[in-house]
Amino acid sequence: MQVTAIRAVQGIKAAMEAAGLKRTSRYAGAEIAGWIETNRLGSTGFSIRPMEDGRLHWHVVLSGKPHLQYSSYRQVSGDDTVTLHEPVNPERLFGQLRDVFEGMGLTPREIRVGGWQGMWDDDVDYNVVTDYPAWLGTYDPANRTAEAENGVTLRAAVVRPRPSDVDAPPCRANLPVYVVDGEVYLTRESVDAIAKAASDHNRVIEQLSDRGRRMQAAAKCSEAELAGDGTFRYRVMGRYGLHETSQKPTAIVNHWGDEVIVWKAPHGMMQPVEPFATVSTREVCRQEREVCR
């Protein structure tokens, strides 16, 4: 089964992070774009475009300062003076990037520096040219979501912010979920992330003063954990009182024919977003015409 470009660049990004080549900036500029048009200009995040000779042009982004030497200089424009920075040796990371791509079954034919951010953050862009692997799907700049015949779709989701019928733990990351016939199912990665968010939140509240604890009591998530028998237990205060649920693990078959263990998400807890797009909880509220509190 071939994979989509979205999945491919996610794999490259994950492999880069595992190799220490992480992007830490909170500014835009490293979106998961997948396939892009051949003539698109500007920042393209993690993307792939086909070349005229049949090869592929991959674009990736990382934070340079943990790995590279930098120089600073001042730029004068009229009455304004700004201090800029730039990496002096960005080619130093070619070898590590080559290892990342080769680990994904790709042979880099060319690696070039694509540019860098000189002011707001330390983003450094790289362009990598490879052959077209047999495991990658057909060029589709619309990046349509892969969906199996049984209606199982891999999506990204965020924990739904207030107001909702469940006051969920404050987990702001995009989490991988499966949508099966309209129902959201949590992956193991998502279950672990939600449980950790609840635990961390409760620990912070316990460290508050008595007055602060009383003020935050409504936000406390009393339980979100994966028990030893594999049950996902979820106990939290909702709009209409205490909300308790427990979900046994179940198996589904995903788009690639793999059997995956998942847990049905508590009702009202998750909000699917565009596949693997970067979205904030405030944006989810805006989409629902609700106001974050």
Number of C-alpha atoms within 10 A of each C-alpha: 10 14 15 21 26 22 16 22 22 18 15 19 22 15 19 21 14 11 13 14 21 17 18 13 14 9 9 9 16 23 16 22 21 26 25 20 14 13 6 9 8 6 16 21 20 26 25 27 22 19 14 8 7 10 15 19 20 23 24 25 27 24 20 25 14 11 15 15 13 14 9 13 10 10 11 9 8 6 5 7 10 10 11 14 17 22 21 12 12 21 13 12 16 16 10 14 21 17 17 24 18 13 12 12 11 16 18 20 12 12 19 14 16 15 16 20 17 16 13 11 16 22 24 21 24 22 18 22 21 20 16 17 13 10 12 14 15 13 16 14 15 10 15 12 13 21 14 14 9 12 15 19 21 22 21 22 27 22 23 23 26 18 15 13 17 23 23 28 26 20 20 18 17 22 22 21 26 26 20 16 10 10 12 25 25 24 20 18 12 23 23 15 18 25 21 17 19 22 18 14 18 19 12 11 19 14 10 13 10 11 9 12 16 12 12 14 15 12 19 22 24 18 17 25 21 19 11 7 8 13 15 26 18 22 17 21 19 19 12 8 10 12 16 15 13 18 16 15 18 14 11 17 13 20 19 12 10 10 12 14 15 23 24 20 22 21 12 14 18 21 15 20 16 11 19 21 15 16 16 14 20 15 14 20 17 12 10 9 9 15 14 13 8
